Amino acid sequence: MARPALIELPPPPEGATGWPWTTAPTALADAPDGGTEWPKISIVTPSYNQGDYLEQTIRSVLLQGYANLEYVIIDGGSTDASVAIIRKYEPWLSYWVSAADRGQSHAINKGFERCSGDLITFQNSDDLYLPGAFADVGRQWPALAGHGAIIGAFHYLDGAQIRPAPIPARLPHPGPIDLAITPSEAWRLHQVSAFYVGAALDQVGRWVREDLHYTMDRELLYRVCRAYPVRLSDRAYGAFRWHDEGKTVSHYLRADLEFSDLHLSYHYPTREQEAMKRKVARQRRAKGYMRFARHQGVSGRSILALIRAAVYQPDLLRRVRYLKAWVRALGLMRLRPGSG
């Protein structure tokens, strides 16, 4: 696929500036230093009625200036401006379709079937890649022999603003590692900055589970990490958009409960492993009720959620953030000296 220059792409919406609207990294050489060819990177973007964000995602892929890119967009039959946006960028896409599907996971699987890259991943249509991400991944390709993935840091994205502090990728060791029985505080990996080695996906399964609506990316990550070591990069590769319409953001509790159930679905041969699995599942459940409580304001539902969080993770009772959540739930934060 041809590498478009910034000037070749459709003009950005009025008032849109910065990355990936009016700035772009320098185009890469035809081959990396000391190499003969950049590894092929295949990106799938599943989308449905994300016209407010889709164009930014598309441009963040195309403007990487990457020489060996395969970009696939699977739209679920959007009724907003999505299809018109996709058509604007059709000359630089490897494949796209807009047709009814069975949801996000099905769209990802349809896209994966079209991929032939050395590195394969998906990027949701409300998230984006950061400048130079593909170049950094491509340069590290020779070090990925025998690995399952390379995963970088990520940023949160609020509206048009990228939060300045990156969230580093971390693991207790390179792996292979079973994340389903690894304490949640011991690792942090995000799909928005994950690139999977195609050969590894072919071994563990180049698909995501279509019965999962929030954690299909985690289940894929677990499969890869259980079978292969993972290379981490200090560089931030992507930005995860934090907005009320986001699926995991708008359904905090459902997402974390599904995450907990995912852990419980695994079976282990030893009592110790089973105990750790249940502990991590309870932590995920407690996190869901905590997040739910924080976004309910002053209400009985918030108080009930905090009680449930403590039941699943009793050590929350000793944590300052849990006490602060109680203060918010009871409305005491509105009281100030002299206010009465």
C-alpha positions in Angstrom: 0.0 0.0 0.0 1.3 3.4 -0.9 2.5 5.7 1.9 0.5 8.9 1.6 2.1 12.2 2.4 0.2 14.6 4.6 -0.5 16.9 1.6 -2.0 13.9 -0.4 -4.7 13.1 2.2 -8.1 14.8 2.3 -7.9 18.1 4.3 -8.7 17.9 8.0 -12.0 19.2 9.5 -12.0 22.9 10.1 -10.1 23.8 13.2 -8.4 20.4 13.6 -4.7 20.8 14.1 -1.7 18.9 15.4 -1.4 15.1 15.1 -2.7 13.5 12.9 -4.4 16.5 11.2 -1.7 19.0 10.2 1.5 17.3 11.4 3.1 14.0 10.5 6.4 12.3 11.1 9.1 12.1 8.4 8.5 9.3 5.9 10.7 6.3 6.5 13.4 4.9 4.2 12.4 2.0 2.0 14.3 -0.4 4.3 15.5 -0.2 7.9 19.2 0.4 8.7 21.0 -2.8 7.9 17.9 -4.5 6.6 16.3 -5.3 3.3 12.7 -4.7 4.0 10.4 -3.4 6.8 8.2 -6.1 8.3 4.6 -6.0 7.1 2.3 -4.5 9.8 -1.4 -5.3 9.4 -3.9 -3.2 11.2 -7.6 -3.9 11.6 -10.0 -1.2 12.7 -13.5 -2.5 13.7 -16.1 0.3 13.7 -19.7 1.0 14.1 -21.2 4.6 14.2 -17.9 6.1 15.3 -18.0 8.9 12.8 -16.9 11.5 15.4 -13.6 9.7 15.9 -13.0 7.4 13.0 -11.2 9.8 10.8 -8.6 10.6 13.4 -7.9 6.9 13.9 -7.5 6.4 10.1 -5.1 9.3 9.8 -3.0 8.1 12.7 -2.5 4.8 10.9 -1.8 6.2 7.4 0.4 9.1 8.5 2.9 6.8 10.2 4.9 7.0 6.9 5.4 3.2 7.2 6.6 1.5 4.1 5.0 -2.0 4.4 1.5 -1.4 5.8 -1.7 -3.4 5.4 -4.8 -1.5 6.6 -8.2 -3.1 6.9 -11.4 -1.4 8.1 -14.5 -3.5 9.0 -17.5 -1.3 9.5 -20.7 -2.9 10.9 -23.1 -1.1 8.6 -22.9 2.4 10.2 -25.7 4.8 9.7 -23.7 8.0 10.6 -20.9 9.6 8.6 -18.6 6.7 8.9 -18.9 5.3 5.4 -18.4 8.7 3.8 -15.2 9.1 5.9 -13.9 5.6 4.9 -14.5 6.4 1.2 -12.4 9.5 1.5 -9.4 7.3 2.4 -10.2 4.3 0.2 -7.2 4.8 -2.1 -4.9 4.0 0.9 -6.8 1.1 2.3 -6.0 -2.5 1.6 -9.6 -3.5 2.2 -12.8 -2.2 3.7 -16.4 -3.2 4.0 -19.6 -1.8 5.6 -22.1 -4.6 6.4 -24.1 -5.8 9.3 -22.1 -8.1 11.6 -22.4 -9.8 15.0 -20.5 -7.1 16.9 -17.0 -5.9 17.5 -15.4 -9.3 18.0 -16.9 -10.6 14.8 -15.6 -7.5 13.0 -12.1 -8.1 14.3 -12.2 -11.7 13.2 -13.4 -10.7 9.7 -10.4 -8.3 9.6 -7.9 -10.8 10.8 -8.9 -13.1 8.0 -7.7 -10.5 5.6 -4.3 -9.9 7.2 -1.0 -11.2 6.0 1.4 -9.2 8.1 4.4 -10.2 10.1 2.8 -8.2 12.9 -1.0 -8.1 13.3 -3.2 -6.2 15.6 -6.4 -4.2 15.8 -7.0 -0.6 16.8 -10.5 0.6 17.7 -12.1 3.4 15.8 -12.1 5.8 18.8 -8.4 5.3 19.7 -5.2 6.3 17.8 -1.6 5.6 17.2 1.1 8.1 18.1 3.7 9.4 15.7 6.6 7.1 14.9 4.9 4.0 16.6 5.2 1.8 13.5 8.8 2.8 12.9 9.8 1.8 16.4 8.0 -1.5 16.1 9.6 -2.2 12.7 13.1 -1.5 13.9 12.6 -4.0 16.7 11.4 -6.7 14.5 14.8 -8.6 14.4 14.6 -8.9 18.2 11.1 -10.4 18.1 12.2 -13.9 17.0 10.5 -16.4 19.3 8.3 -13.7 20.8 4.5 -13.4 20.8 4.1 -9.6 20.8 5.7 -6.2 21.3 3.8 -3.9 23.5 4.6 -0.2 24.3 3.4 2.4 26.7 0.1 4.3 26.1 -1.5 7.6 26.9 -5.1 8.4 27.9 -6.9 10.7 25.4 -9.5 13.2 26.7 -11.4 14.8 23.9 -8.7 16.3 21.7 -6.1 16.3 24.5 -3.6 13.6 25.1 -2.7 13.4 28.8 1.0 14.1 29.1 2.0 11.2 31.4 2.4 7.9 29.6 1.4 4.7 31.3 4.3 2.3 30.9 3.9 -1.3 29.8 5.0 -3.7 32.6 5.3 -7.4 33.4 6.9 -9.2 36.3 9.1 -11.1 33.8 9.1 -11.4 29.9 7.3 -14.7 30.0 5.8 -16.9 29.0 3.5 -16.0 31.8 -0.1 -16.9 32.7 -1.8 -13.5 33.4 -5.0 -15.2 34.5 -3.2 -16.1 37.8 -0.9 -13.1 38.0 -2.0 -10.4 40.5 -3.5 -7.5 38.5 -1.2 -5.0 40.1 1.9 -6.8 38.8 1.3 -6.1 35.1 -0.1 -3.4 32.8 -0.5 -4.0 29.1 -3.0 -2.3 26.8 -4.4 -3.3 23.4 -4.0 0.2 22.1 -0.2 -0.3 22.0 0.0 -4.1 21.3 1.4 -5.6 18.1 1.2 -9.4 17.8 3.7 -11.5 15.9 1.6 -13.1 13.1 3.3 -16.5 13.4 2.4 -16.5 17.2 -1.2 -15.8 16.4 -1.3 -18.6 13.9 -0.2 -20.9 16.8 -2.5 -19.7 19.5 -5.4 -18.8 17.3 -5.8 -15.8 15.0 -9.2 -14.8 16.4 -10.9 -13.3 19.4 -13.8 -14.8 21.3 -17.1 -13.6 19.9 -18.9 -14.4 23.1 -16.9 -11.7 24.9 -18.1 -8.1 24.5 -15.6 -6.2 26.6 -12.6 -8.4 27.2 -11.9 -10.1 23.9 -8.6 -8.3 23.7 -7.5 -9.5 27.1 -8.4 -13.1 26.3 -6.3 -12.9 23.2 -3.4 -11.3 25.2 -3.7 -14.1 27.8 -3.3 -16.7 25.0 -0.3 -15.1 23.5 1.4 -14.4 26.9 0.8 -18.0 28.1 2.7 -19.4 25.0 5.4 -16.8 24.3 7.6 -14.1 25.9 6.6 -10.5 25.2 8.9 -7.7 24.4 8.1 -4.4 26.1 9.0 -0.9 24.7 9.4 2.2 26.8 8.0 4.2 23.8 4.3 5.1 23.9 2.6 3.6 20.8 -1.1 4.5 21.2 -3.7 6.6 23.0 -6.8 5.2 24.5 -9.8 7.6 24.3 -11.6 8.2 27.6 -15.2 9.3 26.8 -18.6 8.5 28.1 -19.7 6.7 24.9 -16.8 4.3 25.0 -17.9 0.7 25.6 -15.8 -0.1 28.6 -16.2 3.4 30.0 -19.9 3.5 29.8 -20.3 0.0 31.1 -17.7 -0.1 33.9 -19.4 -2.8 36.0 -20.3 -5.1 33.1 -16.8 -4.9 31.7 -15.1 -5.8 35.0 -17.7 -8.6 35.8 -17.0 -10.1 32.4 -13.2 -9.8 33.2 -13.8 -11.6 36.5 -15.8 -14.4 34.8 -13.0 -14.8 32.2 -10.6 -15.6 35.0 -13.0 -18.0 36.6 -13.4 -19.9 33.3 -9.9 -21.2 33.4 -9.1 -24.4 35.2 -5.8 -25.3 36.9 -4.2 -28.6 38.2 -3.1 -27.3 41.5 -4.9 -25.9 44.5 -2.5 -22.9 44.7 -3.2 -21.9 41.1 -7.0 -22.3 41.6 -6.8 -20.1 44.7 -4.8 -17.4 42.9 -7.3 -17.5 40.0 -10.2 -16.8 42.4 -8.2 -14.1 44.2 -7.5 -12.2 40.9 -11.2 -12.7 39.8 -12.4 -11.2 43.1 -10.0 -8.2 42.6 -11.5 -7.6 39.2 -15.0 -7.7 40.6 -14.1 -5.3 43.4 -12.5 -2.9 40.9 -15.7 -2.9 38.9 -17.9 -2.1 41.9 -15.4 0.7 43.0 -15.5 2.3 39.5 -19.3 2.0 39.4 -19.6 3.7 42.8 -17.3 6.5 41.8 -19.6 7.4 38.9 -22.9 7.1 40.7 -22.5 10.2 42.8 -24.5 10.4 46.0 -26.9 7.4 46.0 -27.8 4.2 47.6 -26.5 2.3 44.6 -23.1 3.8 45.2 -23.1 2.8 48.8 -24.2 -0.7 47.9 -21.5 -1.0 45.3 -18.8 0.0 47.9 -20.1 -2.6 50.3 -19.8 -5.2 47.5 -16.3 -4.1 46.6 -15.2 -4.6 50.2 -16.8 -8.1 50.3 -14.8 -9.1 47.2 -11.6 -7.4 48.4 -11.5 -6.8 52.1 -8.1 -5.1 52.1 -9.8 -2.1 50.4 -11.0 -1.1 53.9 -7.4 0.0 54.6 -7.0 2.1 51.5 -7.4 5.8 51.3 -9.1 5.8 47.9 -11.8 3.5 49.3 -12.5 5.9 52.2 -12.6 8.8 49.8 -15.2 6.9 47.7 -17.4 6.6 50.9 -17.0 10.3 51.5 -18.2 11.0 48.0 -21.0 8.5 48.2 -22.4 10.0 51.4 -22.2 13.5 49.9 -19.8 14.7 52.6 -17.4 16.2 50.1 -19.9 19.0 49.6 -19.4 20.2 53.2 -16.8 22.9 53.7 -15.9 24.9 56.8 -18.3 27.7 57.2 -20.7 26.3 54.6 -23.4 25.7 57.1 
